[in-house]
Amino acid sequence: MSSLVNSLKRQNTLLQEENERHANGLDSLASMLNEALSVLDGHDANYVASVRARLGIAQPLGGAVSQPVADGPKAEPAEIAPTI
């Protein structure tokens, strides 16, 4: 019975170490994603805001989302005079 307990304890320790490696990798990926979104924010703030919202990432403090550019006045089609 003692060897089974020791084996399970060792396995538990190895699984905890593996879990820690995965957690560190995930933290690294999250940091890289946040850095990439920060760089992209200067180019397309609306897209970055939508990605952050979809992924549940908090908006950085002071990070204002720019308003979409409004289209100019719509041009009405000119009437074409009939040709003879």
Secondary structure, 3 states (H helix, E strand, C coil): CHHHHHHHHHHHHHHHHHHHHHHHHHHHHHHHHHHHHHHHHCCCHHHHHHHHHHHCCCCCCCCCCCCCCCCCCCCCCCCCCCCC
